[in-house]
Amino acid sequence: MDNLSRERLDEILAKEPAALTVGDIQFLKARQSYLKPHERELYAEVLDSQPEEQEDGSESNSDAVSDTKAKKTTKAKKTTKAKKTEIAE
């Protein structure tokens, strides 16, 4: 992957799944093979989702991430933070 694409991927991965734009999701889907297993798990629902069309014909990601996914995201972040703390000790 070229440096520009890697930078864009890193920017997207820094966002919460619910904050991703349709363009972010398309970029992420096209580069799924570059994701680490925990990143695939974190973004699984977004990667598996189909964007919904709004009345004006544009696509929306507002419903792509459910409350369940938000809970998984929080749990994954807590786990990651705990692992970082454990490594630091």
C-alpha positions as CSV (number, residue, x, y, z in Angstrom):
1,M,0.0,0.0,0.0
2,D,1.4,3.4,-0.9
3,N,2.1,6.0,1.9
4,L,-0.9,8.2,1.0
5,S,-3.3,5.3,1.2
6,R,-1.7,4.1,4.5
7,E,-2.1,7.6,6.0
8,R,-5.8,7.7,5.0
9,L,-6.4,4.2,6.4
10,D,-4.8,5.2,9.7
11,E,-7.0,8.3,9.8
12,I,-10.1,6.2,9.3
13,L,-9.1,3.6,11.9
14,A,-8.7,6.4,14.4
15,K,-12.4,7.1,14.1
16,E,-15.3,5.4,15.9
17,P,-17.2,3.1,13.5
18,A,-20.3,5.3,13.9
19,A,-18.4,8.4,12.8
20,L,-17.3,6.9,9.5
21,T,-18.6,8.5,6.3
22,V,-19.8,6.5,3.3
23,G,-16.5,7.3,1.6
24,D,-14.5,6.1,4.7
25,I,-16.5,2.8,4.7
26,Q,-15.9,2.3,1.0
27,F,-12.2,2.9,1.4
28,L,-12.1,0.6,4.4
29,K,-14.0,-2.2,2.6
30,A,-11.6,-1.9,-0.4
31,R,-8.6,-2.4,2.0
32,Q,-10.0,-5.1,4.4
33,S,-7.0,-7.3,3.7
34,Y,-4.7,-4.7,5.4
35,L,-6.7,-4.8,8.7
36,K,-5.5,-6.6,11.7
37,P,-7.9,-9.1,13.3
38,H,-8.9,-6.8,16.1
39,E,-9.5,-4.0,13.6
40,R,-11.7,-6.3,11.5
41,E,-13.7,-7.2,14.7
42,L,-14.0,-3.6,15.7
43,Y,-15.3,-2.5,12.3
44,A,-17.1,-5.8,11.4
45,E,-20.6,-4.4,11.3
46,V,-19.6,-1.4,9.2
47,L,-17.6,-3.6,6.8
48,D,-20.6,-5.9,6.4
49,S,-23.2,-3.1,6.1
50,Q,-24.8,-1.8,3.0
51,P,-25.2,2.0,2.9
52,E,-28.8,3.1,2.9
53,E,-30.0,5.6,0.4
54,Q,-31.6,8.8,1.7
55,E,-34.5,10.6,0.0
56,D,-32.2,12.8,-2.0
57,G,-30.4,9.7,-3.4
58,S,-27.3,10.1,-1.3
59,E,-26.1,7.4,0.9
60,S,-26.1,7.4,4.7
61,N,-24.2,5.5,7.3
62,S,-26.3,6.6,10.2
63,D,-27.8,3.2,10.8
64,A,-24.8,1.1,9.9
65,V,-23.7,0.8,13.5
66,S,-26.1,-0.5,16.0
67,D,-26.1,-0.1,19.8
68,T,-24.7,-3.6,20.1
69,K,-21.7,-2.6,18.0
70,A,-21.2,0.6,20.0
71,K,-21.1,-1.6,23.1
72,K,-18.5,-3.9,21.4
73,T,-16.5,-0.9,20.5
74,T,-16.4,0.3,24.1
75,K,-15.4,-3.2,25.3
76,A,-12.7,-3.5,22.6
77,K,-11.3,-0.1,23.6
78,K,-11.3,-1.1,27.3
79,T,-9.5,-4.3,26.4
80,T,-6.9,-2.5,24.4
81,K,-6.4,0.0,27.1
82,A,-6.0,-2.8,29.7
83,K,-3.5,-4.6,27.5
84,K,-1.5,-1.4,27.0
85,T,-1.5,-0.8,30.8
86,E,-0.4,-4.4,31.4
87,I,2.5,-4.0,28.9
88,A,3.6,-0.7,30.4
89,E,3.8,-2.3,33.9
